[in-house]
Amino acid sequence: MTAPPHLTSTILQTSTVAHGFFSRIGGVSDGIYAFLNVGPGSDDAPENILENRKRCAEALGAAPERLLTTHQIHSAEVVHASGPWPEKAPKADAAITTTPGVALGVLAADCMPWLFADPDAGVIAAAHAGWRGALAGVLENTIEIMESFGADRARIRAALGPCLRQQNFEVGLDLLEAFVAKHEEAERFFAPGDSSDKRQFDLAGFGAWRLRRNGVEAIDDLNVCTLGQADRYFSYRASKRRNEPDYGRNLSAICLS
């Protein structure tokens, strides 16, 4: 079995950290889920999802049962993981660990997948951030929880994988108002849209800004758009444009060796 192709970030590549931003290529699913769908929340065949997750885990050098994802709810909730979840996956949008062999993953199909590491402290994290989670503060909370387990935000490295980019992220004025109400400077991340009541939102830029404002300077954005490359990445908006009943999820994951 060939490992699924995946992108990596130069700032996360160390002798003690394995990671990958996986595409939809390299799995066993078919139809609208072709090929590497890893989302248990989809209607794909469970056995296909398990096989796809197994392939991703093995690409990171982790046991399949130790690839952990949460039940994502577009929140600011962050949980700690030391091994496989005892029962159901917890409802949260980020997880941290200090345990070697535990791979933390996030599922996304337009939202931001962020991977974090402080290799010196042996602390890693993965965060899922759509606009709701980003506005709620999931990235800031992830940094705080990492620090509570020994990380130093001045040493933390953060990498952003494939997500919806500004040129394809049209939003209404209500979203602009919500972000500016919480962060007055956030208006600069909303470019004019095709009409006066629309804006193009730079969610990736907003996320990087929030991290820098919270002391994280080592940031790498792979600058890949899921909608712009919908043949290679699952995209919620692309699935809606095609009138598909469901959509697959891309995996981004990180593991301590």
Stockholm file with secondary structure:
# STOCKHOLM 1.0

chainA/1-257         MTAPPHLTSTILQTSTVAHGFFSRIGGVSDGIYAFLNVGPGSDDAPENILENRKRCAEALGAAPERLLTTHQIHSAEVVHASGPWPEKAPKADAAITTTPGVALGVLAADCMPWLFADPDAGVIAAAHAGWRGALAGVLENTIEIMESFGADRARIRAALGPCLRQQNFEVGLDLLEAFVAKHEEAERFFAPGDSSDKRQFDLAGFGAWRLRRNGVEAIDDLNVCTLGQADRYFSYRASKRRNEPDYGRNLSAICLS
#=GR chainA/1-257 SS CCCCCEECCTTTCBTTEEEEEECSCSSSCCGGGTTTCCCTTSSSCHHHHHHHHHHHHHHTTCCGGGEECCBCCSSCCEEECSSSCSSSCCBCSEEEECCTTCEEEEEESSSEEEEEEETTTTEEEEEEECHHHHHHTHHHHHHHHHHHTTCCTTTCEEEECSBCCGGGCEEEHHHHHHHHHHCGGGGGGEEECSSTTEEEECHHHHHHHHHHHTTCCEEEECCCBTTTTTTTSCCHHHHHHTTCSCCCCEEEEEEEC
#=GC SS_cons         CCCCCEECCTTTCBTTEEEEEECSCSSSCCGGGTTTCCCTTSSSCHHHHHHHHHHHHHHTTCCGGGEECCBCCSSCCEEECSSSCSSSCCBCSEEEECCTTCEEEEEESSSEEEEEEETTTTEEEEEEECHHHHHHTHHHHHHHHHHHTTCCTTTCEEEECSBCCGGGCEEEHHHHHHHHHHCGGGGGGEEECSSTTEEEECHHHHHHHHHHHTTCCEEEECCCBTTTTTTTSCCHHHHHHTTCSCCCCEEEEEEEC
//
